[in-house]
Amino acid sequence: MEKNNISLPPVAALELTYKCNHLCMFCSCPWEDDPSYKVPELSLAEWRLAIDSLLVSGVRSFTLTGGEPLTRPDLREIISYISSKNAKLVMISNGRSLDKDFLSFFARHNASLCISVPGIKSFKDHTGVDNIEHVLSLFEITRSLGINTTANIAVTKKNLPELYENIALPLIHGADYILLNRFLPGGRGLSNTEFLLTLDETNQMLDIAETVLSKANRYGHVGTELPLCAIKRVGEYKHIQVSSRCAAAKGFFIVDPSGYIKVCNHSPAKICHYSEIETLSEKPYWNAFRERTYIPEMCKNCDKIAVCDGGCREAAHVYYGSISDPDPIFDVML
């Protein structure tokens, strides 16, 4: 395949399917709020074409997500195809269908894994499935197989009281790294906004993470950017990395289950189909993220504007209506 006349971000997250075997109350997938979003999923042959097109456009790393990627019966074929292209591979899973047989296959492809652990005692409340013991056992298996594995923790008002344990137990069982994602509105989460973190709770999340990770001498990061003005201890965290710049359309982007490109997984905006990838640079929505023309009015005179995007732009879009609106964190005061 000839090289396209466009340079994409190096990381593409492939949302392989709309299907999921959990009912997470914090799920931000746009189709969980708007069923009309769904159109037919790409077939295996179409995903191979999409992967080829992305590779010649500059993509070097693929993250497999969904929905739940293990609900696709052809997942092994997709993994094998990406592996044959010598591209880096990561998979995000809720862990429910993972077993040692699949993980042994996964290990042979030198891929990394990210497993969702949204609570310990509150695991069932968050996911609808009583599965925490199985999920924790997966970290022991991945460690024995040499798979680099991240514990992905969506932090809500409901699981914040047990966050210390929620970080510590995956590490004890064998997780290599911690990814914290503050609960943001979107998808099914729009019906559960009472569980959004306040400013004080967000800082509590960071302090707890730093405490646990420093004691364990391990590391992690917060997956969604935070406004610098919302962080009380800017620059003091040594074990938990906190970003204030949005990487959407710059460091990574999304291909949804039907093959449409989006700036990030929180976004409901389909920009163009992967088969029209050469038109991407003409799309105003894509360029707003590439060129950072989305800065909120409240942030434009801030002396930190060069290093801060004012929080999550797509959370602002979903919650208020525009990517230039304030991050919802400023609305959650109590």
N, C-alpha and C positions, 0 to 999 in steps of 0.2 A: 504494500500500500504506500502511495506517495505521501510525503509530508504535507500537512495542511498549512495554510498561510495564517496560522493563529498560534499563539503560545498560551497554553493553559497553565493554571497552577499545578504544582508537582503532585498533589494528592487529590485523588478522586474517590469520594465515598459513593459506593453503588448500593442504592436501596433496592435490594433484589426482589422484594415482595411486599405487598400490602398486609399479608397474613401474619398473625402473631398468636401464640398460645398463652400469652399473658394479657391481663386487662389493667395495665399500670395506670394509676390515677393521675400520674404526672406526664403521661405520654404526650409529646408535642407533635407527633406526625399529623400533618394537616388533614389527611383523609379521615382521621378519627373525629373531626369536627364537621367535615363537609364530605358526605358520601359521594357527591357528584364529582369529586376530585379524581376518583378512580376511573381509569380506562384500562384496556387489556394490558397485562404485564408482558414484558419482553420474553421471548422464547430463548432457549439456550443458544440457538444459532444467532439470534439478534444480539444477545449479550456478547457473544464472541466478536461480532462486527463492531459493537460499541467499544469494546476493550481495545480492539485494533485501532480504531479511529482516535481514541484518547491517547494511546501510546505514541502515535505519530504526531500528536499535537503537544507533546511535552510532559505528559503524565508519567510518573515513575513509581508511584505507590498507590495501591488500592486498599480501601477499607470496605469490607462487606458488612452490610447492615440491612435494616428493613424498616418495619416489621421485624420478624425473626427469620434470619437467613436459613436456619435449619428446617423450616417448613417447606423449603424448595427441594423436591426429590432429586434435582440435578445439581445440587450444591457441590458435590465432589468434582463433577466435571468442570464447573466454573473455577474452582480452586486450582485444579490441575492445569487448566488453560492459562490462567494468570501466571502460575508457577513456571510454565514452559516458556514464558516471555521474559523470565528473569526480573520480574517486577517485585517490589516489596509488597507484602500482603499482611493485612491485619483483619481480624473478624471480630465484630461486636455481637454478643449473644446474651440472652437471658439465662442460658445454661440448662434450661429444663430438659432438652433433648440431647444434651451432650453426654457421651459415655466414653469409656476407655478405648473402644474400637475406633470411634471417630477421631478421638484425640491422637491416637497412634498414627492414623492417616494424616492428620493435620501436622503432626510433628515432622513427618517425612518431607513436608513442603517448606520447612524452615519458616513458618508463619508465626505471627504473634496473635494473642487472644486478649479480648477485653470482655470481662464477665460482669453483668449487672448485679449489684448487691444493695438494693435500696431498703436497707433496714435489717435488723436481726429479729427482735421480738415483733417488729412492725412489718416484717417482710410480706406476710399475707395481706395485711391491710393495704399495702402499696401495690401489690401485683395481682391479687385475687387467687394466689396459689401458695399453699403451705410447702415451700420447697427449700428453705434455708439450709438444712443439713446437707442436702444433695449438692447445692451450690458451693458450700464451703469445702466439701470433699473434692470438688473439681480442682481446687487450687493445689491439693496434695498430689493429684494425678498429673497435672501439668508440670509441677515441679519435678516429679519423678521422670517425666518424659523430656525435660529440658525445654519446655515451651515458655517463652517469656509472656507473663500474664499480668494484666492490669485489673484491679478491682474498680469498677465504675459505680460510683455512689451518687445517685440523685438525691440531693439534700432538700428536705421539706420541713415545714414546721412540725410535722408529725414524727419524723425520725431524728430531728436535731437533738433531743434529750439523750439519745443513745449513740450519738455520732462517734464518741470515743471508742466504744465497743465495735461499732460498725466499721471503723478503720482498722482497729487492732486485730480483730479476728481473721479477716482475709490475709493479713500479713503473717499472722501466726501459722495459718494453714498453708502458706506458700506463695501468696501473691508477691510479685516483684515491685509493683508500683501502684499508686493510688491516683485515680482521676475523680475529682469532685465536680459535679454539675449542679449548680443551684437550680431549683425548680423554676421554670419559666412558663408563662402562659402560652398555650397553643394546643391544637388537637383536643384530646380528651381533657387535658389540663385546664382548658378554659372553663370547665364545669367544676373545677376544684381550686379556684384562685385563693380561697381562704387559707391554703397551705403555703402560699408564697412567703418567703423570708422577709422580715423587716431589715432595715439597715443594721440595727444592733445584732440581730440574729445572724446576718451575713458575716459580720465581724467575729461573732462567736464561732461560726463555722471555721473561719480561717485560724483562729487561735487554737481551737481543739485540734485541727489537722496538724498544725505546727508542733503542738505538744506531743501528740502520738508519734509523728514521723521522726521527730528529733530523738525521742527515747528509743525508737527502733533503728535509728540511723538509716532511714529509708527516705524516699522522695516521692513527690507527686505534684500535680498541678490542678488548677481550676480551669475547667474546659471552656467556660464562657466568660468573655471579658467583663470586668467590673469598672465602673467609673472611679478614677483615682480619688475624687472627692468623697467617695463612699467608704474608702479604706482608712481606718484610723491609724494603722501602724504601717504605712507605706514604707517599703524598703527594709523592714525588720524581719521578714520571713526568710528563713534560710533553707527550709525543707519543703515548703509548699510554694510553687511558682504561681504568681497571680499576674495575668495579662490585662492590660487596659486598651489594647488595640484589637480590632476585629480582623480576623484572618480570612473571612469569607470572600471568595472570588479572587483572593490574593495568594493565600497559602493552600487553600483547598476549595472544593466545590462539590456539588451533589449531582448524581444522575438518579432520577426517581424510578420507581418500578416500571414505568411505561416508557422510559428513555428520555424524559425531559430534563434539561439542565436547570438547576436551581443554585442560588448562591450558598445556601446552607440548609441543614436539615430542619431548622425552625421555620423556614420560609414556605409560604403557600404559593409563591409566584413562580410559575413555569415560564422560563425565559425562551427557550427554543428546544427542539428535538435534537438529539445527538447527531442525527443525520444532516442537520443544518448547522453544524458546529462553526462553519466558516462565517456565519452571519452574527456570531456572538458579539464581536467587537462593535457591532452597530446597535446593540440593544441598550437603551438608556438605563434600564434597571441594573444590568450587569456593570455598566460603566460608573453608576453611582457608587458601587462598592469598590471598584477598581481605583477610582479617583477620589474617594472619600468626600463626596459632595453631600453626604447624608448627615453631617454634624448638626445636632439639635441647636436651636436658637439660644437656649439657655447656656450653651457651652462655647459659643463663638468668640467671646471675649476672654476666655480662660487662658491663663499663661501656660497651661498644660496641654493645649489643643494639639500640639505636634506629636504628643505621645499618648493621647487618650481620645477615644471615640465616644465618650459619654455613656458607655455601657452597650448592651446588646441591641443592635439596630433592628433585627427581625423580631425580637421580643416587643420592642416599641411598636413596630408595624402591626403585629397581631393584637396587641393589647389596646392600642390607641387609634391605629389606622394609617400611620405613616412611618417610614424608616427614619425620619428626622424628628420624631417625637421623643420625649424623655424615656429613659429606661424605666420599666415598671417599679424598680426598687425604690424610686422616689415617691411612689404613690402608696406604698405599703408601710404605714407608719406605726401601726399598733399590732 
